[in-house]
Amino acid sequence: MLKKLFLVICVVVFPTIPCLGGFGGMCNSFRRGDSNGDGIVDLSDGISTLTFLFAGASRPGCDDAADADDSGSVDLSDAVYTFQYLFLGGEPPPAPGPWDCGEDTRPPDDLNCQDVGACGPQLESRDYSDFDRFRLTFSPGLGFCPSIGNIFEATITQRANGTYRVELSILREGGPGDKCLFDFIGNADCATIEELAPRDMSDEEVAEMLAIFSNLEIYLEAHEICQCIAIDPCRIGTFTWDTTSFSDFICSNRRLAGSLDQDIALFLESLRNDLEP
C-alpha cells in the first residue's frame, strides 16, 4: 500500500537539535497474517489477535499484517481466518500473503504499520570493547545544527599499558573575530569549537564505557522507510571503533540501533566534568 504524504522528519542524537526533512511516499512491507511480527504465520498469530481484542494485550505492531482477511479492520474474523487457513484448509491470507514480505496491493484502507517486525532490517549485536581508538564526529546533512554547549568531537585512545585517554571538544557561542562553523544552523549566530584538556579515564569510567561498547546493537541495512521517503538530517553522527564505523542516520546501511547513539553521547557528556577549563 502506497500512501502519498508530505512530512518533515527529524533525525537527531540530541533531542533539542532542529532538523530538516524531505517528502515522498510511505510504504509498509509485511506478511499478511503475521500478527505478532515474528516472521511466521502460525497459531501464535491468531492468539495474538484474540488477546489484543479481548484480553487487553498490546495492539499489533502492524495492523495490516493482523488484518488476515484484508477486510480493512482488525477484528475477530481475522483470528478465525488465520485458524481456518492453518488447520482447516482455508485460503491463505491475501496479498502479499503469509510467506514473503510485500506491500498491500489491494484497495487502500485506513490500516498502517508502525512496526514491520521481521520484515524490517535484522538487529545484530557486536562487541567493540577491544578497541585501540574510538572516535565520534559530526558532519553536515542538509544543514548543520549541532547544539551549543554539547560535545562536538570525542576521541578515546587505549594506551599500551591498558589505560584510556579521552579528548573532547565542545561547541561554544562565538563572537566577533572568531572562526565560525560553515553553514551552521542552530541556537546561535556563530559557533566555534573549543578543545577541552585531555585526561586519563578512571577505572569506573572505563568499566561503564566497556559495558556499553561490548553489546552494541546495530543494523546493516537502512530503515525500510528510506525506500519510500527522502530524509535529509541536518547533521549526521559517525561512531568509529578503529576502522569500523556506524552512523546515527536512519538511512545508513551501517547504523546504531534504538537509543544507542544517545546512550554513547550521554556517556561522553558525563566525561566533561573534570575537563572543563
N, C-alpha and C positions, 0 to 999 in steps of 0.2 A: 504494500500500500504506500503510495507516494502522496504526501500532503504538502502542498506548497505553503511556504510561510516566509516571513521576514523577521529576523531576530538579531539581537545583539548578544554576543556570548563573551563572557569574561573567563580567562584562564589565568589564574594567579597563584603565587606562593603565599603572599601576604594578603589577607582579605581586604585591606584598605586600598590596594593599588587599583586605579581605574584601568579599564580595558576597552579595546575596540573590537568590532566584530564584522562578520560578513553576512551573506544571505544565501539561501538556496532551498533545496527540498529536504525534508526529513524522512528517513526511511527506517524501517524496522525489519530485521531478519529474524525469523523464529521458526520453530517446529509446531505445527498445529496439534494441539492435544497435550503438549508438554507443559502442563500447568505449573509444575514446581521447578522448571528450568534446569533439570539435571541432564538433559540431552537424550533422554529415553522416554518414550510414551509407554507407560505401564500402569499397573494397579495403583501405584502411589499418586499418580496424577489425578485420577478420579477422586481418590480420597482427599487430596489437597484441595480440590474444588469444593467438595462437600464440607470440609472443615472450615473453609472460608465462608461459605454460605450460611452454615447452621451452627458452627461451634466457636465463632469469634476469632478464627485464625487470621493471620495477615493476608492482605489482598495479594493475588498472584503478581509477580513482577512484570509479567507481560499478559495483559488482558486478551490480546489477540490470540496468544497461544492457548490460554484457558478456554477460549470460545471454540470448543472442539467441533461443534456442528456448524460453525460460521453463521450463526443466526444474528450476529450483531450485538449480543449481550451475553454476559456470563451468568448462567442460572443452572437449575437442576438438570435440564435437558443435556447440558454439556457432560456432566458426570455419567449420565445414563448412556449417552452416545459413546463415550470412551469405553465403558464396560461392555457394551454390545459389540464394539469393534474388537476388543481384546478377547472376549470369551464366547460370543455367540455368532461369530462370522459376519458381523456387520461391516458396512462400508468404512474404509479408513477416513480419518478426518480430511476435509477438502484442502485444496492447495493453500500453502505449499506442502501440506501433507505431514506425516509424523516422522519421516526418515531424514530428509535433508532440510537444511536451513534455507529459507527464502522469504520473499515478501508476499503480502496478500494481493492476489491478482483478481479477486472478485470485487463486486461493487463496494465503494467506500462505506465505512461505518464510523462510529464515534470511538472505537476502541484504539488503544495505542500500547506501546511498550515503554515502560520506564527502565526495565532491566531485561535484556535479551538472553540472560542465562548462559547456557552452554553454547549458544550461537555467537557469543562475543569472543574477544581475544582471551586466550587461556592465561590464567595467573600462574606465575612461576616464582620460586623462591631461590635466592642466590646468597652466598656467603662471600662478602668482600672485606672481612675483618683483617685479613692478612694482606695489607697493602703497604706500599712504601710512601705513596703520596696521594692524598685526596685533595680535590680542588672543586670549589663552587664558583661559577662565574655567571654573569647575566649578559645577554645580548639583545639587541633590538628586535622586535617583531614588526608590526605595522607602525608602531610608535616606539616610545621608550619611556617607561614610567616606574622605575624603582622608587621606593619611598625614602624621603629624607629621614635620616636617623637610623635606618636599617643597614644591616650588613650588605655590602656590595660585592666583595670578593672574600674568599676564605681558602686558606691552604693549611693542611695538616701533614707534617712530614714525620715519618718514623726514622729515628737515627739507628746506627749500627748497634748501639747498646740497649735498644728496645724502648727508649723514651720517645715521647712525641712532642713536637714543637708546633705551635699554632700561630699563624699570621692572619690578621683580619684587616679589612678596610671597610669604612662606612661612608655613607653619603652625608655631607653637611650642606647647609644652605650657603651658597656663595654670595659674594658681594662684588663691588667694583674692582676690576683688576684680576679677579680670579678666573681660572680656566674652567669654563662651564662645559658640561657634557653636551655633545652634539644632539640636536633634535630631542631634547628632554621634554617629557610631558609629565607633570606632577604637581606637587603641592608647593612649589617654589619657582620663581623665575629663573633661578640659577642653582645648579647642584654641582658640588665639587667633591672629589674623592679625598678622604683623609685616612692615611695608614696609621693603625694603632701599633704600639710597641709589641713585638713578638715575645712569646714566653713559652716555657715548658708547661705541659698539661699535668695536672695532679693525677694520682692513681685513681681517684674517684671519677674524674672526668674521662679518663681513658676507659675505665670499665663501662661507663654509660655509653660512650661512643661505640665501643666494640659490640655491645649488646644490640645497638641499632644496626650496625653495619653487617653483623653476622646473619641477619634474617631480613634481607631486602626483598620485598615483593615487587615484581616487575612484570611488564608486558613487552613482548617482542613484536607487537602489532599495534597499529594506530587504532583508536577508538572507532567503532563502526559508524558513528555519526559523521565521521570525517569523509565517508564515501558520498555523503549527500549534502553537506553544508560546508561552505568556505568559512574557515575560522581564522581570524587574524589577532593573535595576542599582542599586547603592547610590548611585552618583553618575554624572553624565554630563559629559564634557568637550566644550566648544564652541570650535572654532578658527575665527577670523574674520579674513578679509583684506578690509579696508574694509567693504563691505556684504554680502559673500559668506561664509556660514558653513557649516561641516561639523562633524559630530559624531563621537565615538568610539563611539557606541552602535550596536550591530549591527542594531537595528530602525529606525534612522533612514533616511529615503529620501534623505538627503544626508550621506554618511559617508565617512571616510577609509578607504582600503584597507590590508590587511595590517598591518604594524607601523609605519605612518607616524605614527600618533599617538604611539607610544613614541619614534620617532626624533626627532620635534619636541620632546617632553618632555625627552629626554636632552640635546638641544642647549641648551634653555633652562636646564637644570640646570648645564650647563658654563659658563654666563654668570655664575654666582653667585660665583665665586672672588674677584673684585675688588669685589663688592657687599656682602660680609659686614660687619656693623657692627663 
